[in-house]
Amino acid sequence: MGRERVAVIGGGIVGCTAAALLAEAGRSVSLFEATAIAAGASGRNSGSIQHPFDSVLLPLHLETLAMYRQLAASDLDFAFPSEPAGILLLTDDDAAARSRAAELQTAFPELGAEALEPDTVAAAEPTLSPGWSAVRVATGFPATPDGATRALAARAVRAGVTLRIGRAAQPWIEHVRLRGVKLDDGEQLPFDQVLLAAGPWTPDVLSPESGWPPISRTWGVTVQVDLPDGPRHILEEGVVHTVNVPRGLELADASPNSLFSLMPVHGIATVGSTFLPYEADPAAVAPLLLERGSAFVPALRHAPVRTYRVCARPQSADGRPFIGRVPGMDGLFVCAGNGPWGISTGPGSAALVVDQMLGRPDRVPIALSTERPARPI
């Protein structure tokens, strides 16, 4: 009997990880990607791999870190820091910083959260404008935005995965039975199992009419600038915002549509980001992001722009991915909905769905299960 045939739909961080793990377990794997490897949020993120501040997602993050360290040890093209750079969560409210630090100390003692007064912040980060309080947490591993995804795609190829780039695919289902995948030109290919890992496009690939799984697109714009004397910490305004905000683009004020963040690596800073329910023009938004960012880091006002990018994040209503079997369909699986935590939790998510596909003990908690209740977005 031949090897079991598996199709993975989606060439982002989840799809590439799952394809590699399945092939290394002996499956015959083909990965279908409509555009390019790391074309979406898996290649256009800020490059900060960090703690998700969520006890349910934390095991996925820890497993992801272990996979990155293993990958860096075997792939000379992928570098992963041995220690986190640290994140400063910035606020102009010193009491709020102390309160938030206390919350994090209780919830996640491993982060070593500490509240810093403005004088201490200024000494730690001279690039910041004066007056900011902060919470410093021991997380945040800088990486090139597409580095992990490309390294995992290379690992998949070494394991024997066939990459079908430029071929849009969807499950081929007849009489409520999975047969394989159907390509955009109508070609039908038989597979024993299919994994949907198409990020924010997963509901469209499965069934646009059903709207399942309930994952929407939250659009993020980032801009990369040359900042050779940038901060040594990763900087973030408050706490990462993980829900859609159904408003217009109001970047000139304190609207939650935009939160300042800055991720420095090798003299280049990625500044972000927006959280919008529609695709914005990055050329128009980038100057607004830099203007807002210059209130935190004045050097951004005159920093040379290298590039700007926009991508859609796969956002679920509760901010957590759907992992596991598609209800009512043998052989069809899904792993999508990591929101802004894709590169921080995606490989760990992929490992859980692969365990199910291989018949190993099921490690998916109910809070991440495809069977969990989830309100539409």
Secondary structure, DSSP 8 states (H G I E B T S, - for coil): ----EEEEE--SHHHHHHHHHHHHTT-EEEEEESS-TT-STTTSS--EE---S-TTTHHHHHHHHHHHHHHHHH-TT----SS---EEEEES-HHHHHHHHHHHHHH-GGG--EEE-HHHHHHH-TTS-TT-EEEEES--EE--TTHHHHHHHHHHHHTT-EEEET--EEEEEETTEEEEEEETTS-EEE-SEEEE--GGGHHHHH-TTTT-S-EEEEEEEEEEEE-TT--SSEEEESS---S---S---TTTT-TTEEEEEEEETTEEEEEEE-BSS---HHHHHHHHHHHHTTT-GGGGG--EEEEEEEEEEEETTS--EEEE-TT-TTEEEEE-BGGGHHHHHHHHHHHHHHHHTT------GGGBTTS-----
